[in-house]
C-alpha cells in the first residue's frame, strides 16, 4: 500500500515528474486523491475497485478530461446516451454542462486521472 501524499502545487512539485502509482489508494468507497492544483488546473486520481463508480454529474464551471490508467469499465457522457466501454489508454472528454461518469465494470482495479480546467473568478 502506498503512503499518503499531499497534493502538489507549484512550490512543492519538484521536477514535476510523478508516478501515478504513488496516488493509488483503494477503499470500500471510490477513492479520490488530489495530485496537483494551482490557479489554472486541478489533477485528481480516482481509484475504483470492481463495481465501484460515481453517479453521473455535471460541472458548470469547468471542463474535464478523464484518462484511464489501468483497468476497464463503462463511461457515461451525455444526458440520454448509453454507457460505452472504456479501458486503459483511453480518455473521456467532458465539456462544461455535460453529464459524465466512469464505473468499474471489470474484474480488476480501475484508476483514472481527471484533469480539470479552473474557471476564472470575476
N, C-alpha and C positions, 0 to 999 in steps of 0.2 A: 504494500500500500504506500502511495506517495505521501510525502509530508505536505501539510497545509502551506500555501504560499499566499502572500499578499498580492493584490493586483498591482501590476507595474504601472508606472507613469513616466513622463519624460526624464525625471530626475533619477529614477530607480531602475531604468531598463537596461543599463549597462550597454553592451554592444548590440542589443536588440535581437539577438539570436535566442529563440526559445524552443523548447521541445514540448509539444502538446501532451506528451505522456506525463509531464510534471503536473498537469492540471486534471488528470483523470482520477476522479473520485466518484464512486458509485454508492448509492444508498437505497433505502426502501422506497423513497420518493425520488422522482427525477432530480438530478443534482446539477445545479447551475454554479459555475465557478468563474468569477471575474478574472480576466487575464491582464487587460490593459485598458486605460482610459485617459483621455485628455479632452480638450475643448472641441475637438473635431470628430472623434470616433470612439467607439466602445468595442472591445473584443471580449467575447464571453464564450465559454465552452459548456455545452450540455453533455451529460453522461447518462445514458439510459440503459437499464437492464432490459431484457426481453419483456415485452408487454407494457413498458412504460412509455409515456409521451405527455404532451400537454394539449389542452383544448385549443382549437383554432382561435386566434386573437388578431387584433389589428393595432398597428402603431400609426397614430395620426400625424406624429411629428418627425418621424424618421423612417428611412428605408433600411432593409437588412439583406445581407447575403448569408445564406446558411450553407456551410461547406461540410459535407460528411467526410470524416477522417477514417472511420472504421465502422464495420457493421452494415446492416441494411434495414430498411423499414418502408414506411409509407409517408409520402409528403402530401400535404394539402395546401393548395393555393387557389383562392377564389371562393366566392360565396356558395355556389352550387356545383362546383366541379368535383368529380370523384377523386379519391386519393390515387396517387401514382406511385409506383415503386421507385425507391431511391437507394443508392448504395455508395460505399466508399469511393471517393474520387469524383462524385457528382455534387452539384450545387443547386439550391433552390433560391431563386431571386424573388424577393418580397418587397415590392414598392410600397410607399405610404398608402394607407387606406385599403390594403388588400389582405383579407384573412389568410392566415397561414399556420401550419404546424408540422411537426415531424413526430411519428410514433415508431417505436422499435417493434416491428412485427417479425423480426428474425429470431434466430436461436442463439446469437452471440451478442455481446455488448455493442452498443452503438454510441459513438462520440461524434459530435459536430460542433463547429465553431460558428458563432454568429458575429458578423462584422456589421456594425450599425453606424450610420451617419448620425450626427447630432445637429438638431435644428438650431439655427441662430436665435438667440433671445432678443426680442425687441424691447 
